[in-house]
């Protein structure tokens, strides 16, 4: 789910030479980054350039908790290049013509473009760059909305005592879905109303202060020096100071961000909770029949008329593989990934069937890493996705998965997809790596306030707050979420698999976990300053993913294989 940047304001105002076995592997003389608890905290705000590149930063030299990507390229892999690795991006679609992506998109060499035939006999006609399992569909309900409206005619008004033993499990699912729907709907209505009220306050304050200062683009220093002559102007100054310190120094830009947040909740109310919406009608299949596979098309960017729907997937693809050599835009983590696009995530919750078939499609077409930046808390057919994860494991494919953005403990509340058994306690596969999100502040705020966590269900953390990457039509934007943390790790995985193809998916997963950086410090979780935990206790590894260290460990493991 998209994380509006304005959310924090709601709380403030409204309340030796090693060659390895691969011919392309680098010669490593480096020692791992360590002893990070002795690093001083950064007290200055990040510059614009630092913020746009913070994923690539090094904690030791920059005091920014990035993944030491620039350090790895400068010191380890500057004179070598890994073999290409296909990375499946199961997401909302990708703008494959983007200036920073067009050279890194996978092409199916066994398919003849535009002849209307399934040349490679894989069941998908003209799948040149991947497959679109959604066809022209964009808007969709949340899964709990779909469950609620599907089961409502059967159970609405029924008493507990009237439910048969055979229907008990389904009835309990209905009750849970209904409760979630009612809670989330009410929260969306309330949040939008609060944002509207905040907008009104900020607009009034900004108009008054702008007139007094003679400019709309006043700086923090100008606002700080401003001497209010009335109590009302003093209140306005206080409101705007909070905005400048916590959202954006430029108040007009902050108001634009707020308007986007208001629109976000407006759209949620119109689609995610709309009981009358049939988002699947445009697809034409039965989403609850896994054998009904003749659907979708090869337009992996989705409907051309609505490029907004591919923003998420395009952003994810850029984090993984945006061209590092063209001196424009952004530099992806990997310089060897080839993005295979699987469009399977609508504006709303994904269907289990699309995800299961999408994973299998990516595996069958040569992906060695699959990025899954999505998730939900209700799943009618989780067994289909579990089987697909096992299929990927059998074919030595690593799946890198986003932990989710509700700031909760996943050991307590189950999320889908995952690699746990039904009791949420034992892994069913060794190829599934779940990633939580870091903030760019090294200190108590190290973990993104929205990031989920869990000592059994989250494996590692990576940068996920305000990430600059590709968006449709040759543009670039900041987005945030564990959706941005997962592709950062997918980029690491692609580099390792390119240099050391003899390492298995399970080994690559373990290398990324074992080679990360940790800290003994306590950090805030869930955005609640009263809720702090040891960072080491928030994931299986207790670490932050680090490309520099991962390459060193991968080389050592490869040598010993």
N, C-alpha and C positions, 0 to 999 in steps of 0.2 A: 504494500500500500504506500502511496505517496505520503511524505511527511511534510506538511506545510512549515516553512521556516518560521512563521509567526507564532507557532505554538508556545514558545517560552514566554512571550509577552502576555499571554492569557493568564499565566500564573502570577506575573508581576502586577498587572493592572487589575484584572478581574479577580483576582485573589493572589711443509716439504713439497716438491713438485709432484703433483698427482695428476696423471693423464686420463684415468678412467678407461672405459671400454669403447666409448663412442669416438668416432674419428673427428667429430666436431667439438668434443668437450674441451673446455678451457683449461689452461694450466694454472692451478690455484696455489698461491704462496701466502694467502691471507689467513688471518686468524679471526674467529668469530667475534661479533660485537657482544660485549658482556658488561657486567658491573654497572648497569644503568641506574641503580638506585642512588648512585653518587652524583648523577647528572643534575645540575641546577635547573630549577623550573624557569621557563621562559616567562618574563614579566611584561614584555611588550606585545602589543597586538601584532598579528601576522600582517605583512604587507600584502598587497594584492597579488604580487608575483608568488610569494610564499604560499598563500592560500590556494592558488590555482595549481600548485605543484606539491602540496604537502604530502600526498600519498607517496611520492618518490623520495621524501626527505629521510635523513638519517638522524636517529635520536641523539647519538653522541655528538656529532658535529653541528647539528641544527637545533637541538633541544626540541624537536618536533617529532611526535611518535609515528613517523611514516614507516615504510617497509625497506628502507635503504636501497631503493631501486637505482637511483643515480650512482650511488657508491658502488653497487654491483657492476653496473655497466662501465664505470670508469676504471675499476681496479681488477675485475675478474674476467669479464667477457668482452672487453673492448676490441680485441683482435680476432674474435671468433664469432660464429653465428650458429645457433642451433638449427637442426632440421625442422621443416615446417610441421606443425601439429594442428590437426583439425579440432576446433573447439565449438561444440554445439551450444548455441544460445537459445534456450527454450524461454520465450518471453513474449512480448506484445508485438514483435516484428522489428525489423531494422531497416533504416533508410540506407540501402545498399549503394546508392549513388552519392553519398556524402563524400565531400572532398578529402576527408581524413580517414575514410573507411574503404573506399572503392578498390583500393589495391590490396586489401586484406580479406576480401570476401571469398569464401570457398566456391569453387565451380565444379559441378559434376561433369567430369570429363567423359563419362559413359553415356551422357544424354545429349541428343542433338536439339539445340534450342528451337522452339517454335514449330516443330513438325506435328504436334498433337499426338505423339506416340510415346509409349513407355519403352524407350530404347534399351534401358538397362534391366527391364523386367523386375523392377522392385515394387511395383504396384502404384507408382506415382508418376503421372504424365508430365513431362517437361519440367521436372524438379531440378532446375539448373543451379539454384543457390540454396535450396532447402524446400520446406513445405509449409503452407499456411493451413493449419487445421481449423481455422475459424472462418474461412471464406471471407465474406464481406461483413461479418458480425463485428461489432465494437462494444456497444453497451451491454451490460450483463448484471444480474443480481449478485448479491453475496450468496454463498452456499446456504447459510441458515435461512435466508429469505426463500430460496428455492425449495428447501425442505419444508418450511412452514406452509407455504402456499400449496405444495403438492399433497401434504398430509392433512391440511386443515379441513377439507370436506369430510374426511373420515373420522376425525377425532374432536372437532370443535364441539364443546358443550358436553362431552362424555365425562362421566364420573370415573374416578379411579377404580371403583369396585366393578364397573361394567366392562373393563378391559380384560380380554381373555389372556391366558398365559402365552398363547402363540403370538399375540400382538404386543406383549408387554415391552419388549426391547424397542420396537418401532415407536410405540407410544412415548416411551421415555426420550427417544431422539426428538420426537415432535415437540415435547414439552421444553426440552433444552433449546431447540432451535427457535421456538416462539419466544422464550425468555430472552435469548440473545438478540433477536430481532427487535423486541420492544425496548431493550436497554440501549442498543446501538442507535436505533432510530431517534429515541428521546435525546441521547447525547449529541447526535448530529444537529438536531433542531436547536438545542440549547447552545451548542458551540457557535453555530452560525449567528445566532442572535447576539451572543456575547461579542463576536467579532464585529458585528454591525455597530454595536454600542461603542466598542473601542475605536472603530473608524470615525464615528461621530466626534468622540472626544479629541482624537488626534487631529482631525481636520480643523476643528475649532481652534485648538491650541496652535497649530501650524499657521493658520491664516493670521491670527493675532500677532504671533511672534515674528512672522515674516514681514508684516507691515511695520512693526517696531524696529526691526533690524535693517529693513530695506533690501532684503534678499530672501529667496526661497531656499537657497543652497548654503545655509549657514553651517559652519563647522562646530565641532564639540567646543573648541576654544571660544568661538564667538558666543555660543549659547551659555557657556560657563561664565563669561564676562558680563553677560546681560544682567542688568539690575532692574527687576520688576518693580513697578511703582504701585501696584495694587495686589491684593491677595489673590484675585483671579489670575493675574499674569504670573504670579508665583506658582500657582497650581499648574498652569500651562507649561512653565519652564520645567517643573518636576516631571510631568508626563513625557515631554520631549527628551529630557535627559535620559530617562529609562529606555526610550526607543533607541537613541543614539548609542547607548552603552550595551544594549542587549540584542538589537535587531540590525540596524543599519544607521550609520552616521548621517546619511543623506535621507532626510525625512520624506521627500517625494518618492524616492525609490522604496522606502519602507511602506508607504501607503499603497504603492503598486503591489508589493508582496502581500499586504493585507487583503487587497481586493482579490488577488489570486486565491488566497485562502478562503475567502467568502464564496467565490465561484466554485471552489473545490467542494465545499459542503452543499452548495446548491445542486451541483451535479450528482453528488451522492444521494441526495434526497430524491432526485428525479430518476435515478437508475438503480442504485444498489438496493434500495428498499421498496422499489415500485412493484407492487404485487400484480400489476396489470402488464408489466413488461415481459415479452417473450423474446429474449435476446437470441435464442437459438433458432428462431424461425428462418433466418437468412442462411443458416448452414444446411438445414434440410435433412439431418441425420437423426438417429435416436441416440442421445448422449448417454443413455443407460444400457446400451447394447454394445459391448466391446467387439462383437463380431461384425458390426456395421461400420466398415472401414472405407467405403467408397465415397469420400467427401473431402471438401477443402479444395485448394488450388495452389498454384505455384507463385502467386503474388505475395512474396514474403514481407513486403512492406505494408500489406494490408490495403484497405480502401484509399485510393489516391486523394479523394476529396477531404479526408480527415487525417492529416499528417500528425496531429496531436496524439493519436492513438499509438504511434510507434516511438514516441519520445523515450519511454522507459527502456525499451529494448535497444534503441540506438545509443543511449547513454551507457548502458551496460557493455555493449560491444566496444565502445570507445575506450572504456576503462581497461578492457582486456587487451585491445589490439590496435588502437589508433596509431597510424603511421608515425614511427619515431624518426623517420629520415627526411620528411618533407618540409620541416621548419614552419609548419602552420598548425594552428589549433592546439592540440594536446598530444602528449606522448603516452601511448598505451604502455602497460606494464611489460607486455611481451613484444618482441620483434619478430616472432615466428608463427604466431597464431593465424589460422585461417578460419574465419567465422562462418559456420554453417548455421543458417537461420531456421529456427522452428517457431512459427507463430502459433501460440497455443494459450496465451494469457490475455483475456479481454479486459475491458474496463469494468472490473468486478471480479468475482472469484472464478478461477479456472475450473474446468470439468476434469474429473479423474481420468476419464477416457482419453482426452486430448493429451494429457501429460504422459500417460502410460505409452500411448502410441508415438508421441513425440520423442520420448527418450529412446524407444526402440528404433525409430527412424534414424536418429543421430548415431546410435551405435552401429546400425547396419551400413551406414554410409561413411564409416571410418573415423568418427570422432573418438579421441582419446581422453578428452575432458569435456564435461557437459556442465554448463552453468544454469542453475535453477533459482532465479531471484524472484520467488513468489511464495505464497503460503496461505493457509487457511486453518480454521479450528474445527471445521466440520467436514467430513469426507464420507459420502455414501458408499464408495467403492475403493477403499484404500488398498485392497488386495491387488487391484490392477497395477497400481503404482509400485507397490512392494515387489511384485513379480518383475516389473520393468527394471527396478533397481538391481534385483538379483541377476537379471539378464545382462545388465551393464557390467556387473561384477564378473560374471562368467566370461565376458569378452574383454576383461582388463580395461575398463573405462572408469575414470574417476568422475564422480558427481560432486560439484561444489555448490552448496545450498545456503540460501539466506536464512538466518535464524528467526527473523520477524521483528516487528517494530512496536510492540505493545509494552515494552519495558517489564516483562514478566519472566518468571522462572519456568522454563520449559520442562523441568523435572516434575513440576506440579501440574502444569496444563499442557496437554498434548497438542502438537501442531502437525500439519500435513503439508508437504511430504516429510517423512523422516525414515530413519533406518532402524527403528526400534520395534520390538515385538508388541503385541496388543497391550501388554502390561507396562509398556514404556520403560523397560528396565534392561533389556538385552538387545544388542545389535544383531540384525539379521544379515548384514553384509559388511565388508571391510573397505568399501570403496566410496563411502558417503561422508563428506566433510562439511560440517555445518559451521557457519561463520557469523559471529557477532560483530557489532560496529564500534569503532573507536572514534573519539573526538580528537581534535588537533591540540587540545590542551593537555600537557603532560603534568598530571597532578590529580587532585581529587575528582576532577571532571573528565578523567581519561576515557571512561566508557560513555558512549553517546546516550543521552537521557532516554531515548526511545528504544534502545537495543534490548532484545531478549537475551537471556543468559541461562546457564544450567550446567552443573558439574558432570552430568551424564549426556546431555542432549545438545550442547554447543561445544565444538572442538577447539576453536581458536578465534581470535579477534583480529580485525583489520580495519583500515580507515573507511569511515562511512558517513561522516558529517561534512556537509558542504563540499561535495566532490565536483570538480570542474570536468566536464566531458562533452562528447558530441551529442547534438540534438538535431532533429530533421532540418533539411534545407540548408545545409552548410552552416549551421549555427552551433553555439556552445552555451551551456548553462550549468549552474550549480544545482545538483539534486542531492538528496541525502536519504539514508536508510541502510539497513543491512543488505538491501538490493545492490548497493554500491560497494559494500565490503566484500561480498562473495566474488564478483568478477575481478577484484584486485588479487584475490587468492587464485582464481582461475588463471590469471596471467602468470603467476609464479609457477603453477603446475605445468602450464604449457612450455615454459622455458626449461624446466627440469626434464620433462618428457622429451623435449627436442634434443637436449644434450645427452641424456642418459636413457635411451629407449628400452634398455634391458631392465630398468627398474619397473616393478609392477605398480598398478594403481594404488594398491594397499601400501606399498613402500613409499610412494610419493606422498600419500596422505600422512603417514607417520613422520616422514622427514619434515614436512611443513609444520606439523605440531611440535616435534621435538626440537627443531632449530629456532623456534621463535624466541622472543625476548619476554622476560617476565619482570614483575616488580612485587616487592613485599608490601607495597602501600595499600591502604584502604581507599576505595573509590565509591562514589555515589552511584547507585543503581536505580533505574526507573525514574530518574529525574527528581527523586525525593531526597532532599538534603539530610533528612533524618534516617535514611536507609543506606548505610554504608556496609560494604563487604570487602574482604581481601580480594584483590584482583586475581590472585592465584586460585581462588575458589569459585570463579565464575564460569569456568569451562573445563573440559577434560584435560587439556594441556596446561591451562593457566597461563597462556602465552599470547603474544602478538606476532602475527606472521611477519617474516623478514626474509626477503629474497637473498640478500648477501649471505646470511647464515645458512639458508636452505641450500644454496649452491655448494657451499663448503661441505655440509653434511652429505649431500647427494653424491659428491665426488668420493667421499670416504666410503660410503655404503657401496657405491658402484665398484670401487677398487676391491672390496672384500667379498663381492658377490661370487 
